[in-house]
Amino acid sequence: MIQHHTIEGLELLSCSPRRRSSHPPLLFIHGAFAGAWMWSETFMPFFAAAGYACHALSLRGHGGSHGGERIDWHSIADYVDDVTTTVTWLNETPVLIGHSMGGFVVQKFLERHDAPGAALLCSVPPQGLIASQFHLMLQKPQLFAELNQILAGHHTDTATLHEALFASEVDEAMLETWLGKMQSESQRALWDMSMFNLPNLFTMHRPPMLILGAEHDALVPAFLVQSTAHTYGLPCHIFRGMGHAVTHEKEWPLVAATVRDWLATLKL
């Protein structure tokens, strides 16, 4: 069962395991245009069943958190502060699992804090967004234009959403639900991820890290996930036949199982 909390104006969803365990808690951090809701139907029940206390944060301006009226002015540093506030409230340092922009926020969090582990799912690389933006503009100019319309506050349709996030066929009702929950993203945060606030690799704590990507990801292409792995001197796993939304592709349990197996290797 998903529980709802509000911490200093921030929405936090929680899902507890049936039995107490020695596992560290997990904190899921969503990507751009999304919120904590993206974890609640798939990954959170999966990991709670595996014995993990699960928490998903809606960064300020997202989901049920405060700051929606100022969304364009929130910075990546603000989002890192939200993660810090949540970790302090949990009173136990969680393993951090970030998707897309959330993975970038995790990397920035590690500049100032340690963690027992960090999983980056289709994450914005430490080199920033520029390469992925140019790749999308060249490979799928129509989709690039549609995404810019979303940034400008205009709504899109399920066909565009499908092209941006999924490689396989997905349920139309699920796409409609996603479309209804998705929102605009902070222009300032996107600029931070492009060039103005990239991770400082020299000050970053380096916990055990898992780096995952998707073969047909239109937003963070597999070659950029490989670049992230190379930067950290780690291997990566690229899931065949999947798009950016690895939490909701038909074969999402394969991704969750890979994370679960990696968690089991952490020496805590």
N, C-alpha and C positions, 0 to 999 in steps of 0.2 A: 504494500500500500504506500502510495506517495503522500508524504507529509509536507505541508507548506509552512515556512518560517519567514519572518521579516527581520533582518539584521541591519540596523541603522539605515533603513530605507531600501535595503537590497533583498530581492526575492531569492530564497534558497529552497530548493526541493530536496527532500531526503527520502531514502528508502532503506529500511533496516533489514539485516538478515534475520532469519527465524531463530538462529542460535548465536550466542556470543562467540566470537573467535578472536584469535590473536592477530588477524590481518589488520594492516593499517587501513584507515578510511580512504576513500577515493573522492576526489573533487573534480567534477567535469566542468569544463569551460567551453562555452559555445563559440561559434564563429560569427562573422558579420551577418547582419540582417536577421539574426535568430535570437534565441533565448534559452533558458534552462529547459523549456518544454521539449527541445529536440532530443534530450536524453531519456525522457521519462517513460517512453513506451517500449524501448528496446534495451539499451545498455544498462540502465539502472536496475530493472527487474532481473536481468541476466546476472549481473554481478552480485546483487543481493542474494540470489539463489546460490551463488558460489561462496557465500559467507562474508561478503564485504559490506560494510556500511557505506552507502553511496550518497553523495551530495552533488547537486548541480546548481550553479550560480547563474543568475541573470545579471550581467554587468549593468551598470547604471545606464538608464535610457532604454533598456531592453526588457521585454517580458513585463513582469509585475514590479520591476524596480523603479525607483525614483529617477527623475531627470529626463523623462521623455521629451519635455518641451525644449530642452537644450541639447538635443542629441548631437547636433553638428559641432558642438564645442567640446565634447568630451575627448580627452587625449588617451593615448595608450598608457601613460603614467597614471591617469585616473583609473583605468581598468585594472592596472597592477595594484593600486591602492584597494580596490574592491576585493581582489583576491586576498590581499593581506588582512583586511578586515574579517573576511570569512574564515581564514585559517586561524586567526586569533580567537574567534568565537568557537571554533571547533575544539580548541584546547588540545589538539593533537595534530601534528603535521601530516597532511595527507599526501598520497601519491597524486600527482597532477596529471590529468588527461585532457589535452586541448585539441580542438578541431579547428583547422583553418586559422582564422584570426586568433582563436583561443590558444592555438599552439604558439603563436607569436607572443601573446601575453604571458604564457608560461615561461618562454625564454627570457623575457624581460624581468619577470618575477625572480628568476634564478640569479639575476645580477646582484640582488641584495639579500636573498634568502636561500636556504638549503631545503631539500625535500628528499624523502626516501627514494623517489623515482619520478620520472616524467615521461609520458607517452605523447608523441606528436603525431596526430592523425591528419594527413593531407594539409600539413601546416605551412603557413607562410614562412619561407626560408629566412635565415638570419641576414641574408643579403637584401631582403625586402621584396616588394611587389613589382618593381618595374619590369623585370624580365617576364613575369607571368602576364602583365598587362600587354606588353608588346607581342607576346606569343598569341594571346587571345585575339588581339587586333588583327594580326596577320592571318591566323588560321580560321577564325570565325568572326569576321567583322560585323555581321548582323547581330550576333549575340553580344558582342562588345558594345554596340550601340544601344541594345535593349537594356543592358546592365547600367549603362550611364543614365538611361531614362529612369530606372529605379532609384538611382542615387539622387536624381533631381526631384524625387518625390512622386513619380508617376507609377501607377500600378502596372503589373505585367499579367501574363496569362499562364495557364498550366503548361502549354507547349514550350514556352521559353524557359519556365522553371525546370521542366524535364530535361531540356537540352543542357542547361547549366549545371544540373546537379546529379543526373542519373544517366547510366549507360544502358541499363536493362529496362525491361518493361516494369512499370510499377502501377499500383492501384490508383485509379483516377480520383477516388474519394480521398486517399491520402495526400495526393497532390493538391486537391482543393483545400484540405485542412492546412497544409503547409503554407499555401498562398494566403490564407486568411490570417496566419500568425506572423508571417514575415513582415519586416518593417524597414524603414530607412536606416542607414548607418552613418556614423559620425564622419564627416568629411575630414575633420582634423585627425582622427585616428587613422584614416586611410593614407593621409599625407605622412603621418608618423611612420607607418609601415612601408611607405615608398622610399623615404630618404631621411626624414628628420629625426627619427629616434630608433635607429636600428640597434640590435643587441650588441653590447660590449663583450666580445668573446674573452677578453683578458680578465674581466672581473667576475665572469659568470661562474657560479658553482656548477659542478658537473656530476650530478647524481647519475645512477644508471638510467639510460634513456632508451626508449623504443621509438623507432621512426618508421611510419607506415604511409603508403600512398596508394593511388589507384591508377590503373593502366589508362583509363579513358577520362581522367580528370581534366575538364576544360579550364578550370580556374587556377589550380596549382598542379601543373603538369608533372608527370612522373619524373622527368629529368631534373626538376627543381627539388623534388623530394630526395632524389639521389644526391643532389648538390648539398642539401642539408646534412645528409648522412656523412658525406665526404668531409664536410666542415668539422663535424664532431668526431671523425675517425671511427665511425660505426657502420655496421651493415644496415640495410633497409629492406623492407618487404613491400613489394608492389603487388596489389591484388588484381588479378586478371579479370577483365570484363566488368569492372566497376567504375563508377564515376565519383564525383566529389563527395556526395552524401553517403559515405560508407556506413553511417549509422542506420540507414534506411533502405539501402539496396536490398534486393531479395536475399542475397547471401550474406547479409550483415552478421549472422552468427559466426561466420568464419573469421571476421575481423575481431569480434568480441572474444572468441576463443584464443586467438593469437595474443591478445592483450592479457587474458587470464593466464595463459601459460607463461608469459613473460613475468607477470606478477609473482608467480610461484617460484621464480628463480631469484627474487630479491632476497638478499641476506640482511634482515632487519634486526 
